[in-house]
Amino acid sequence: MSRHRPQSVGRFCVSTLIVVTGTAHAHDFWVQPQAFQVQPAQATPLTLQVGHGPYRQRSPIALQRIVRFQAFGPSDHQGADLHGALHPGDATGDGDVALPRAGTYLLALETDNGAQSHLPSLRFNDYLTVEGLTPALERRRRDGRMDVDETEIYSRHAKAIMQAGPFDAAAQAS
């Protein structure tokens, strides 16, 4: 799972990873493969999920907002580009992934910072309190902005770990 990295519009800046979405009261965003252990070279479907606890749903994110989707695997420290495997919003899933050979892989997805969330001041202050973003709340108090509505601009960063074939501890150590 991941959180988002927001940047507030105007004078206010938050440097903690957070997310606000308007539809699902969601904070988390993640890549959800159908299976986390697969056979090498066997495609497995995946979805992009957003939500929190039981309030999860497929993310409505558009493909053009995804700026990176890579798989880092055995002896592939540069990461293989998987962007072409994505098709967000399709009826059955948001992509398919095939890991080329046995080993442990890290999937990394990153979006642009084109998402925005506008909250009335009271809701924004409550949000900062619930999420434990004390420095941001203190800055609002210090700057006399407790009654000012805020707009955040944020991006998303999600990771998933998958295993192709059986786990081999000796091979992972090399």
Beta strands, then each sheet from edge to edge (+ up, - down):
strand 1: 4-8
strand 2: 28-33
strand 3: 37-38
strand 4: 44-52
strand 5: 55-58
strand 6: 66-73
strand 7: 76-81
strand 8: 95-97
strand 9: 103-111
strand 10: 115-119
strand 11: 150-164
sheet 1: 1+ 11- 3-
sheet 2: 1+ 11- 9+ 6- 7+
sheet 3: 1+ 11- 10+
sheet 4: 2+ 4- 5+
sheet 5: 2+ 4- 8+
end
